[in-house]
Each structure stands twice: as structure tokens, then as C-alpha cells.
Amino acid sequence: MVRRLEAQMAAEHGADTPAYWRAMSERLHAYLASPRFKSVAGPDSAQCDEAARRAYGWLVRVAAAYRALAATSVSS
């Protein structure tokens, strides 16, 4: 999913640009808020499987990294 999104955002914003990093962060956060991860982040989190929890945690870190890249590029 992330590789497909990276290709799409690179086509729209150019690769490794502030707009690309910002778009990746926004899209990943939107995906994390989707019904796919509702049970991981919501009150039913104890009911979800370990693989879903690991995927959610990994995607949160990736989205945060893209957000940090975008923020760093704005202040430079």
C-alpha cells in the first residue's frame, strides 16, 4: 500500500519534495483513520489481532517521518 501511494504522490508532486512529503503524511493519516484500522485505534483495540496492531504502529511511524521531513523542509 505504501509503495503504491509513494508512486502516486511522486507522480503528482515530484519525488522527495516538501509537497510530496506533506501529501504522503496526510494520505497515510487518512488511511490510518479509515475503517480498516478502526478496531486498532478505537475502544475495541483489545479485540484486534497482533498483525493489525503491528501494521498500524508501523504506518504511524512512517506517517510521522513524512510529517517531520515536510516540517524540516519548511523551516530551512
N, C-alpha and C positions, 0 to 999 in steps of 0.2 A: 504494500500500500504506500509506504513512504517513498520508494523508488519511483513509482508511477506519479505520485504527487510532485516529487522533485522535477521530473521531466516536464510535467505540465507547467509548473511555476517557472522553470527556466525558459520555456518557450514563450511565456507571457511577459516575463520581467528581465530576462537575461540571467545567466548563471552567476552566482556569487556576487550579487549586487544588494545594496540595502533594501531595495523593493522586493527582491526575491526572498531574502531572509525574513522580512516582515510578513510577506504573504504566506510563507511556509509556517511561521509561528501561528498566524491567525487560522489557517486551514487546519493545522493539527489540533489546536484548541477547540475548534468547531467539531472536529471528528471525535475528540475526547468527550464532548458534551452530547454526542449522538446517543440514540437508544442502544447502540452496540455496547457501550460501556456504562449504561445506567446502573446496572447491578454492582459494578465495581466501585463507583464513586458515591452511590446513594446509600440509603439506610439498609438495603439488602446486601451490603458488601460481604457479610459473613457467609452468604449463600453462594457466592460465585467461586469458580474454580481457580486453582493456582495459576494456570496458564493465562487466564484473563487478567489476573492481578499483575503478573509479570509484564504482560504486553502493555497494560495501562501505565505502569510505572516507567517502562522504557520510553513510551511515547511522551509522557510528561517531561522526562529529562531531555528528549530530543527537541520538543517544542520550546523548552526553556533555553536551550542552547541557541536555537534560531533567534529567539527573542533577545538574548544577550548580544548576539552578533549584530542585530539590527540596531540595538541601543548604542553599542560601541561605535558603529559607523556614523551615527547621527552626531555624536559628541566630538568626532575627530575633525 
